[in-house]
Amino acid sequence: MDWLHDYDKELRLVFQDCSSVISGFPDSLRIQGLSYLEQFNVFSTGSHKNYISYLLPFWLRDGYGLTEAEARGLSAGNIFCMLYFFIQDDLMDSDSSASRMLPLANLLYVEFLNRYRPLFPPESLFWLCFNRYILEWAESVAGEAHGDYFWNDRLKISHKASPLKLTSTAILLHTGNASLISEAEDILHTVLLTLQMLDDYEDWEQDLAEGSYNCLLSQAGHLTGIDQAALTKTQVKDYIFTKGGLAAYAGAASDHHRKLEDCRLDAPHLVAFHQFMVENLQHMAAAVEAEKQLLQGGGLSYWLSKHMNL
């Protein structure tokens, strides 16, 4: 079972579909839209990969009897949704020319809705969930800078990606499995939290430099008694490389995985994806500890100079 490559053929069709739709945008937005899509195309070298957005409909397809066309349609809808919210993120994070993307963002949002509206009448529970997920997203991103969610309320970290839950909710409603919606939400909260933790480990230096909130930096600050805003690069490296901070961080992700072991949702690829992320963090933490052990004694000063230099 391969959570990624089992669906290469289907994903190529999905990105072709998205490209075809964007090619129909007005001239002034078509090139901009195709260029933006290419930045997230899973098959393009150097692109940003957002696997769960593309693949969640396929991971749920077999367990809940979706047709290939239905899964591709929801996957394309997720891509349009993802691009829309990424533009919102860019606007909130930037004072530059990101506002020029607003017209494109609105066209992408309409295409996202076009994939979901035909499935559910206005009175459907789906639209109540839709409103709740957007509210969760808005509250999460508005309060992230001062809420210290990783330490105080980790659910709100997952809420940053709440619109993704539209996929599981849509599939479960569409296939007569509404009773599983709450459990699916909980599972996705767990997966999305670990995904954010992995991203934050990879981005901690950039986030530290920019003053952006970061799960690893939050943990480092609390466990060293230093406010995140006051942390230096040297202090964070000391926490990661000499105080076993990454092992503790990976341990938290491993604890998350145990929550998925008895889930009723029929989504083995989703569980495998989470295991992949947990193992990535575990391997990185183990590599740090192994190098420390190898260089104990005379080599320790070399190891410290290697990792602590700014």
CORRA-V908279 format. One record per pair of residues at least 4 apart in sequence whose ideal C-beta (glycine too) atoms are under 6 Angstrom apart, sorted by the first residue. I is the first residue (numbers start at 1). J is the second residue. Records with the same first field share a line. If there is no record, write none. Layout:
I=J, J
This chain:
2=6
3=269, 272, 273
7=11, 58
10=58
11=42, 54
13=72
14=72, 75, 76
15=41
17=76
18=37, 76, 79
21=111
22=33, 34, 37
23=30
25=29, 30, 33, 107
29=33, 104
32=104
33=104
38=44
39=47, 48
40=47, 48
41=47
42=49
50=82
51=55
52=56
53=78, 82
54=75
55=59
56=167
57=71, 74, 75, 167
58=71
59=267, 269, 270
60=64, 171, 267
61=66, 71
63=266
64=171, 175
65=175
66=70, 71
73=115
74=167
77=112, 115, 116
78=82, 167
80=108, 111, 112
81=112, 163
83=108
84=105, 108, 109
87=101, 105
90=94, 98
91=98
94=98
101=105
113=117
119=174
120=124, 126
126=173
129=169
133=162, 163, 165
136=159, 162
137=162, 163
140=156, 159, 160
143=147
144=213
148=152, 218
149=153, 156, 157
150=215, 218
151=218, 222
154=193
157=193, 196
158=189, 192, 193
161=192
165=169, 185, 188
166=170
168=184
169=181
170=174
172=177, 178, 180, 181
173=178
180=184
183=264, 265
184=265
187=263, 265
188=192
190=256, 259
191=274
194=253, 256, 277
197=215, 253
198=277
199=203
200=214, 215, 216
201=216
203=207
204=208, 214, 216, 217
207=212, 214
216=249
217=228
218=228
219=223
220=224, 236, 239, 245
221=226, 227, 228, 231
224=239
226=230, 231
231=235, 236
233=310
237=241, 307, 308
238=242
239=243, 245
240=245, 246
241=288, 307
246=285, 288
247=285
250=281, 282, 285
253=278, 281
254=278
257=274, 278
260=271, 274
279=283
286=290
295=299, 300, 303
296=300
304=308
